Amino acid sequence: MKLKATPNKLIENAQITCPVDDRLFSFLNIRHFDNDGFQLNRLEQQYYQAQGIAIPECLGVHAAQHDWFELEDPNFILDHSILITRFCYRGAAEAQLRGWSGQFAQLKKFLMLRPKWGVDFALEYSQGDDYIEVLHIEQDFDSYRAAEIAREKLETQLINTDWADFVKSLLANRDKWEPLQGMARNDWKARYWGLDKAEHTLKAF
């Protein structure tokens, strides 16, 4: 099995400056602000589009995200692998949000938003009647440089891992991770692969 990294990269200049049509400011468009991840609500999607930022959908999430790896293999399945960026608001966009924040208090979260960058990788394996999640890791960063350093390091390790051997070892230790639930199982596999835990996430503001 051979992973191939795409040429996609994280977006360095994570600032939105273009305003949107004032008619878009309504409760329906402003609600459902993601305090933890990268999901964009309706108003945020309009800002990204006004700035010319692509926001494809993955796992039900519309965000500034791009494929990280490609894989073709009869037994290994790349459920998802993405590089993702969340932008802050500056310039005319920030001024517009501040002007409307007196009417919609939720917009204060937009103004407090800090840019962040993330990587997300989920690999699975199928053989016969068996199917397992091999590794699922997510990491967020509050600086582009830190994100790029981590991306390059993870990319090298992911490409150089002998995944057939790793799966063989996972299956031999199935009694240790299969009884675990939720993040405990993900953390066990991440530590087995060499990380301290599966997820390092950051609040949006």
N, C-alpha and C positions, 0 to 999 in steps of 0.2 A: 504494500500500500504506500502510495506516494502523494503527500500533500504538495500543492503548488500555490505559492503566494501570488495574489493578484498584484497589479501595479498600483492599486488604490492606496491612498494614504489618509491619515487624519487631516482635518482642516485646521490650519494654524491660526488664521485670523477669524476668531469666533465672535464676531460682533455684527449685529444687525443695526443698520442706521436708517434704512428707508421706512417712511411712515406708510400706513395703509389708509383705506377709505374710512372716514369717521363713522359711516353707517354700519360698519362691522362691530361696533362696540355695543354689545348686548350681553345679558346674563348667559344666554345659551352658548355664546361663543367664548366667553371668558371662563366658564366653570370647567371643572375636571383638570385643573392644573396639576401636573405630576411633580410632587415635592421631592421625589427620590430618584427617578430615572430620567429617561430621555424622550418619553412620549410627549407629543405636542398636542395641545387642545386646538380648537377650531381657530381661535384668533392667532395663536402662535404659528399655525400652518400658513395663515395669510401673510404674516410678516416674513416668513422664510421664502415664500413664493415671490413676494415683492422684492426681496433681495436677490432673487435668482438662484436660490439654493434648492437643489433637488431633495425631496423628502419621500423616498420610496417607502413602501410598507414591508415590515417583517415582523412576524409573530403578533400581528394586530397593532403594531407600533408604527406611526408615521414619524420619521425623524431623518436627520442628516446622516445617513448611514450607507455604507458601501460594503460589498462582499470582501472578505479578507483572504480566504483560501478557496481553491477549487479542488475537487476530488472526484475521481472516477474509479470505483472499485466494487466488485460484486458483493462483498461482505461488509465493508465499512460505509457508513452513511454519515455525511456531514449535515446534521440537522440545521445548523446555522453557524456562520462565522462572520462577524461584522466588526467594522471600525465605525465608531459613532461619535458625533460631536453635538454638544448643546451650546447654543449661542447666548450671549448677553445682549442687552439693548443699549445703544449709545446714540448720540447725535439727535437727529430729528425724530427717530423712533422713540427714544427715551423721553424727549420732550412731549410727544403726543401721549404716551402712556401716563406721564406725570399729570398732564392736563385732565385726563379722564379718571385718574385715581381717586378724586374727590367723590365721584359718583359711583365708582366700582372699587371698593376697598381691596378686592382680590388682586387688582393690578399692582399693588405694592409688592407682591411676590415677583412679578415680572421685573420690577425695578431693582429688587434685591438679588436677582438671579446672577449666579457666578458661572462663567463659562467652564465647561468640563468636557473631558474626552474619555472615551471608553473602548474597551475591547471585549468581545463576547465570542466564545468558542464552545461548540457542543458537538461531540463526536460519538457515534453509536456503532454497534456491531451486531450483525445477524449471521447465524449459522444454524442451518436446520430449523428446528422449532424454537431455538433460543434467540433472545434479543436482549441486549444490555446497553445501557448508557456507559460509555467508556470514560469520558472526561467532559465536564462542563464547568468552565471558568468564566468569571466576569470580573473586570477590574476597571475602576474609575480613577481619573487623575484630575487635579486642579491646575496643572500646568502642561502646556504642550510639550515642552522639553522632556518632562518626566514621562509623559505618555509615549513619546517616540522612543525613548530609551527602553522602556518596558516592552513596547511593541516589537522592537528589533530583537530583544533578548528572548521573548516568548516565541517569536517567529522562528528563530534559529533552533530553539529546543523542540518546537512542534515538528519542524521539518526533519530534524535529525533523530527523532524518537523511532525506534523499531516498534511500530504499533502492533504487529502480529505477536511479537514477544510480550509486549505489555498486556495485551488481552489474555494471552496464555497465563501470565502471572496473576492477573485479576481473577480469572476463573479458578485458579488453584487456591486463591484466598477468598473465595466467595462467601464462606461462612463468617468472615470477619466484617464484610461491608453490607451483605444483603439484609441482615436484620435491622440495619440502621434506616431511619426515615428522614425525609426532607433534606435539609442542608447538611446534616450529619453524614449522610452517605456521600454527598458531593465533596465534602471536606476530606473524608477519608481517602477518596480517589485522588484528589488534588495533592494531598500530602504524599501519597504513594508515588505520585509523578514528580514530586520535588518542590511543591509550593507549600506555604504555611496554611492556606485555606483556599476554598474555591472562589469566594467573592470578597472583593474590597470595593464597597460602594460609597458614594458621597451624596449628601443632601444637595438639593438644587440651590438652596439659599440658606 
